[in-house]
Amino acid sequence: MATVNVTIRMDEQLKAQADELFSDFGLSLNAAFTMFAKQAVREQRIPFEITRNAVSLASNDDLMSVSRKLMKENAEAYEELAK
């Protein structure tokens, strides 16, 4: 099977940390990325969960609106806690 070169750009500190981690496993960065690609192709998905951080994506106005709604819906509970 023929091989090709792939260039990946990443933060210098992240690369150093990844090199150290993969070295502890006896792997090169190249071997680790090849393993990732093979598993992704085999499973036909990214082989780990990817989620969005809703708080960082929401605007302050959105967050305030949600907070006010929750406070209104739970007013009795808040009053009980305050006693």
C-alpha positions as CSV (number, residue, x, y, z in Angstrom):
1,M,0.0,0.0,0.0
2,A,1.4,3.4,-1.0
3,T,1.7,6.1,1.6
4,V,1.3,9.8,1.4
5,N,2.5,12.8,3.4
6,V,-0.1,14.7,5.5
7,T,0.7,18.0,7.0
8,I,-1.1,19.0,10.3
9,R,-0.8,22.4,11.9
10,M,-1.3,22.7,15.6
11,D,-0.2,24.7,18.6
12,E,3.4,24.1,19.5
13,Q,2.6,23.3,23.2
14,L,-0.2,20.9,22.2
15,K,2.2,19.0,19.9
16,A,4.8,18.7,22.7
17,Q,2.2,17.4,25.1
18,A,0.9,14.9,22.5
19,D,4.4,13.8,21.7
20,E,5.1,13.1,25.4
21,L,1.8,11.3,25.9
22,F,2.1,9.1,22.8
23,S,5.8,8.4,23.6
24,D,4.6,7.0,26.9
25,F,2.5,4.6,24.9
26,G,5.4,3.7,22.7
27,L,3.8,5.6,19.7
28,S,4.9,8.3,17.5
29,L,2.6,11.2,16.7
30,N,2.3,9.8,13.2
31,A,1.3,6.3,14.5
32,A,-1.3,7.9,16.9
33,F,-2.9,9.9,14.1
34,T,-2.9,6.8,11.9
35,M,-4.7,4.8,14.6
36,F,-7.2,7.6,15.0
37,A,-7.9,7.7,11.2
38,K,-8.2,3.9,11.0
39,Q,-10.7,3.7,13.9
40,A,-12.7,6.6,12.5
41,V,-13.0,4.9,9.1
42,R,-13.8,1.5,10.6
43,E,-16.6,3.0,12.8
44,Q,-17.7,5.6,10.2
45,R,-17.6,8.3,12.9
46,I,-15.3,10.3,15.1
47,P,-14.3,7.7,17.7
48,F,-15.2,9.9,20.7
49,E,-18.1,12.2,21.7
50,I,-18.0,15.8,20.5
51,T,-20.3,18.3,22.3
52,R,-20.8,22.1,22.2
53,N,-20.4,24.2,25.3
54,A,-23.8,25.9,25.3
55,V,-22.8,28.5,27.9
56,S,-19.9,29.8,25.8
57,L,-22.1,30.0,22.7
58,A,-25.0,31.8,24.3
59,S,-25.1,35.5,24.5
60,N,-25.4,37.3,27.9
61,D,-29.0,38.3,27.0
62,D,-29.9,34.7,26.3
63,L,-28.4,33.6,29.6
64,M,-30.2,36.3,31.6
65,S,-33.5,35.4,29.9
66,V,-33.1,31.7,30.9
67,S,-32.1,32.7,34.4
68,R,-35.2,35.0,34.8
69,K,-37.4,32.2,33.5
70,L,-36.0,29.7,35.9
71,M,-36.3,32.1,38.8
72,K,-39.9,32.8,37.9
73,E,-40.8,29.1,37.5
74,N,-39.2,28.2,40.8
75,A,-40.2,31.3,42.9
76,E,-41.9,29.2,45.5
77,A,-38.9,26.9,46.0
78,Y,-36.6,29.9,46.3
79,E,-38.9,31.4,49.0
80,E,-38.9,28.2,50.9
81,L,-35.1,28.0,50.8
82,A,-34.9,31.6,52.1
83,K,-36.8,30.7,55.2
